[in-house]
Amino acid sequence: MRKSRTYAVIATILAAIIWSSGGLFIKLLPQSAFTILFYRSFYAGLLFIVIFKSKIFKITRLSFLASLFYVILLIAFVNATKLTTAANAIFLQYTAPAFVLLLEPKFFNIKISRVNAITVIVSLLGMSLFFMDQFSIDSMWGIIIAAISGLALTGFIICQRLNNDDNLENSIILGNLWVVLIMMPLVYDNLSATKSEHMMLLFLGLIQIGLGYILFTFGQKILTALESSLIALLEPILNPLWVVLGYGEFPSIWACIGGAIIISALVIRLLYLEYYTDSKYKIST
């Protein structure tokens, strides 16, 4: 059991590290956001079809709805990363858990607690700092789109929590297929890429989305929701770091402060949940 738990921790850490690489490769690739989206979801979809086979045809109403949120999430995140800094894109996406805390009473018949309300307020405060010192139109649009990706992730998390555990993969598979179909008419005459660029696109699809999801799912089967959620927070921490090291893009001081506030609020909330309550909260991204 201890050995299996060790493997689960390693798998979840690797998943977070793999996910965090997305910002760097999106920045390095010269292709448009739509072209990147097409290739990434195409390769990821192929991998999921091979692995999950006939399971992809078991589509429920919640799986379908979750897949629509997932499409918005993917499209918004890649476009936001292209338009603004990677730090802005990933930190604003991770406001989603706070919004889930705000909305879960409506969907799960529970009362919003004081600590949840404080977490939401603090996260919104952190979110507001991203709108400081942003002067270019592209960057401002990037921030707005990144905020939309956070709302899309909120809808996706709630749908996945309401969905049956046996149908969770369907939402991911269907979402990637939707992206391919939506992007195809937009990029059919703009699919050129060099060999090295194709390797990066292949990595984004097979590894960053595909393998990352498989590793995280494996870890979730053994670890507690708290452990998985805390480890997953490595993604927004490492994402801007890889971009600084590999692309030379530095986030603004306001983004660093805002991101630190959001991540700290979520970590404190999760630890409070573990040590002061008996309820469970699961982040599934």
C-alpha positions, 0 to 999 in steps of 0.5 A: 500500500505504501509503495502504491501511495508513493507511485500515486504521489509521483504520478500526481507531481509529474502530472502537475509538472507536465501540465505546467509546460503548456505555457512555454510551448504555446509561447515558443510556437509561432502558429496562431492560437487556433492552429495550436488548439487544432493540433493539440486536441487532435493528438490528445484525442487520438491518444484518448481514443486508443486508451479508452476505446469504446468508452468514448461512446458512453456520453451522458447529459453531464458529460456533454455539458462538461465537454462544452465547458472544457472546449471554452476552457481550452480555447480561452487558455491558449488564446489568453497565453498568446495575448498576455503573459503566461502568469496572467493566463494560468493564475486567472484560470486558477480562480476557478476553485474559489468560484466553485466554493461560491456556487457549490451550495446551489448545486450540492444543497449545502450552506456557504461557510464563512471560510469559503466566503473569505476564500472567494473574497480574497481570491477576487481581490487577487484577481483584481490586481491583474488589471493593474498596470496593463496598458496594451489592448492585447494584454487587457483582452488576454486578461479578460479571456483568462478570466473567462477560462477560470469561469469555464473551468468552474463549470467544468469542475461542477459538471465533473463533480455531479457526473458519475466517476465512470463517465469523467473521461468522456467529457475530456475526450469529447471536448478535444474532439469538439475543439478539432471540429471547431478549429478545422475550418478556421485553420485548414489553410494554415497548418504548416509547421516545421519538424521541430514545431510538430514535435512541440505540438505533438508534445502538447497533445500526447504529453501535456494533455494526454499523459498529464490527465492519465497520471493525475487520474491514477493519482486520484484513485489512491490519494485524498482529494486534498493531497491531489488538489495541493499537488495540482497547485504546482501547475500555476507556480511552475508555469510562469517559471518555465516561461521565464527560463525558456522564453524570457517573459517575466510577469509583472509585480502585480501578477506575482502578488495577485497569483500569490494571493490566489494560491495562498487562499486556496492552500489555506482553504484546503488545509482548513478543510482537512484539519477543521472540517469533515467535509470533502472537496475535490478539484478535478481539472 
